Amino acid sequence: MDEIKSKPKFCPFINDNYEECYCNDLKSQNIETVIYYCGQNYKLCNIYKHICQKKKKEEKGCESCEQS
């Protein structure tokens, strides 16, 4: 049977505790931002892009970034 590949519903870094991530500073003022960028729109997030760029340099690739 073919495996169904679905798009991740959340940022792959949501559980990684990056200090700069929106989800680490959860306040009523940034709830909309967290929902937008930490959800399905994570590829549009500048923090996500920055982390991917940094990981690619340090690790010669980033599995989370390449899958998305």
N, C-alpha and C positions, 0 to 999 in steps of 0.2 A: 504494500500500500504506500502511496506517495505521502511524504510528510508535508503537512501544511506549514508554510513559513509565514508567520504573521509579523507585522511591524510591531516593535516594542511599544508599549503604551506609556512607558515612563523613561526618563533619561537613564542611561545605563550607569551613570555616576551618582544616582540619587542616594545610594546607601554608602557611599565612599567617604563621607564627611569632609569634603573639600570646604575649607573655610570660606572661600569666596562665593559658594553656591547660594542661590536665593533660598533654598529649602533649609539652610542652616540658620537663617535669620527670620524665622517665621513670626511675623507680626501682622496685625490687621491691615496695616498700610501696604503690605506687599503680597497679600493672599492671591490677588488676581495674577500677579507676575509669576508666583510659584506655580499656580495651576496651569498657566499658559506655557511657561518655559520648561518646567519639570515634567510636564505631560508630553503629549504627542508632538509638540512643537519644539522639542529640545534641540533639534538640528539648527534652529534659528537663533539659539541662545549664544551670545558672545562668550559667556563663561564656558559653555560646553566646547565651543570652537577653540578657545584658549587652552583648555585642559587637553584636548586631542592633539593640538599642535605641540604642546609641552611633552606629552607622553610619546609622541612619534619621535621627537628629538632624543629623549632620554632612553627610550626602550627600542629604538629602531622599528617602531610600529606600535599600533594600539588596536587590539582585537575589538574593543568596544566601538572605536571610531570607524574601523573598517567594515563592521557589520551594519552600521547605520547608514 
